[in-house]
Amino acid sequence: FDLEVISPLPDLINASYEKINTALYRKLDRLIEEHKTTLICTNTRAGTERVVHHLKEIYPSKYTENIGAHHGSLSKSHRLDIENKLKNGKLKVVVCSTSLELGIDIGSIDLVICLGSPKSVARFLQRVGRAGHSLHETVKGKIIVLDRDDLIECSVLLKNALEKKIDRIHIPENALDVLAQVIH
C-alpha cells in the first residue's frame, strides 16, 4: 500500500476558497499526468460532474475524450460504455461517485484519489482497492483534503487503515422504529 493524505496548499486556514480550488485542480492535473490511469472518487453525483466539468474547462486541450464520469444517475448503457473504455485503456481519468466502489475489476488503474473524506475506513479501502490489480503492483491511493476538519478526520482514517482497524458493522436488532415506519 502507498496511501497518503495530501492538501493542495500548505495553509488551508488562511487561503481563500478560490486559491484552494485553483490549487486543487492544479494538483489533480499533476497527479493524473504522473499516472497511467486515475480514478477520482467523490462523495456525490454533483461532485463527480463538477470535477469533470472543471478539468475540461481549465485544461481543454488535455481532457476531451480521455475523461469520463460514472455515477448512478447516468444510464446503464453510458456507465457500461465508461467501464469498457476504462478496461480497454481508452480513458486517462474517470471521476465517480460510489458507483465504482464495490465489486468491479476495472483494469489497470494505478492511482485512486478520494476528494474529501470517504467517511469510513472500509469505504476508503474499497475505493483504493480499485488500483494495483496486477501481480506485484502497489495499491496507490491519496485523499485530498480541502479544510482542516477533513485533514484531521482523514489523517485518523488513514492511520486506522494502515493499522488494519476497519469499521465495525452493527446490525440493530428489534428495530421497532423501522417497523413502525413500514407499517405506517
N, C-alpha and C positions, 0 to 999 in steps of 0.2 A: 504494500500500500504506500502511495505517495499522496498524502492528504494534507491540506493546508487551508487556514483561514486567512484571507487577504482583504486589504482595503484599497480602494482606488486612489486614496490620498493618505499621507501620513497623519493629517489632522482632520478628523471628521467633525470635531466640535465647533471649530471656528470657520469652517468652509461653508460657503453658500450652497444651496441646492443646485444651482447652475454649474458651479465648479465641480461638485461631486458627480453630477450627471455627465458632464463632459469627460471627466477622468474615468468614469465607469466605462463609457463606450470606447475610449482610447485603450483601456486595459483589456476589454473584451476583444477588440480587434487584434491586439498584440498576441493574446493567448490563442486565438483562432489561427493566426498566421503561423505560430510556432508548432502547431499540431496538424496531423493529417485530417482528422475528423473530430469535431467538437459537438457535444450535446450540452445545451444550456437549459437548465430546469428552472422554471418559475413556479410560483405557487398559485397562479391564476391564469385563466384563459386570456384575460385582458392584458396581463403582464407579458404573456407569450407574444401576442400580436404587437404590443408596444415595442418590444425588443427587436423583433424582425423589422418593423417599420423604421425604427431609428437607425439600425445598422444599414439598411438600404438607403436611407436618406442621407446619412452622414458620409457613407463610403459607397456612392453609387457605382463606381467602377469595379469594386471588389465583390459586392453582394448583389447578384442578379439571379441567375438560375441555380446557383450553388448553395442557396439557403432555403430552409423550409420551416413552416410552423406545423405543430402537431398538437391538437387538443380535442376534447370530447365534443365540442360544438361543430367541428368540421364533419363533412360527410364521410361515411365509411370508405368510399372509393378514394377520396382525397387522402385520408390517413394511410390507406394501403399503398397508394402511389408514393407518398413520402417515405414510408418504411422500405419499399422496394428500391427507391433511389438511394436511400441510405445504405442498404445492404449491398448494392451494386457499386458503391463508391462514387456516386454522381453528386453527392452533396458534401460540402465542406463543413456546414454547420446546420444543426436542427435545433430549434427552440421549442420546448414543450412544456405543458403543464404536467400533471401527474400521469398523463396518458401513456407515456413510455417507461414508467417507473417499474412495473412488475411484469415478470414472466415472458419477456421477449428478448430473443438474441438478435440484436440489430447490427451485427457486423463489427467492423474494425474501428470502433470509437476508441480514441486514445486519450481523451480528456472529457471529463464531466464537470461542468460548472453549475453550482447552485447559486442562484441570485437570491440572497437573503436566507434566512433560516428555514431548513426543511421541517422544523418543529419536532423532530424525533430522531433518535439515533438510528432506529430501524429504517425509517424513510431515507435518511442520508445514505446509509449503507446500500439500500436498494438502488438508489439513484447512481451512486458512483460505481456500483457493480455492473453497470452497463459498459464500462470501459475495461480494457485489458482482457478480452476474451480469448486471446491466443496463448498458446503454451509459452511460458517464461515471460509473459507480459506483466507489467506493473499496472495495478489499478490506480489511476491518477484522477484525483478529484480536488476541486477548490470550492470553497464557499466565499463568495464576495459579499462583504458586509457594507452597509451604507449608513449606519448610525451606531452609536456606542452601545445601545441596548442589544442590537444584533451582534455586535462584536463580543459582548460578554456571553450571551446565550450560545452563540456558535462556537466560541472557544471551549466552553464546558461540554457542549455536544461533541466536538471533535475529540476532546480528552476522553470522554466516555467511549466513543467509538474505538479509539486506539487501545483502550483498556478492555475492550470487548464487553462493556456494560451496556447491554441492549435493553431497551424499554421493556418493562413487564406488561403483559397483557392481562387486563382484569375484565372478566366477563361477569356482569352482575347477575345475581340470581333473584328470582321473585320480584322482578322489576314491575311493581304494581302501577307506577306512573305511566309506563309504556302500555300496559294492558288497558288502563283507563282511557288513554288516547285512542287505542284501536277500537274499543267498544263504543266510544262516543261517536 
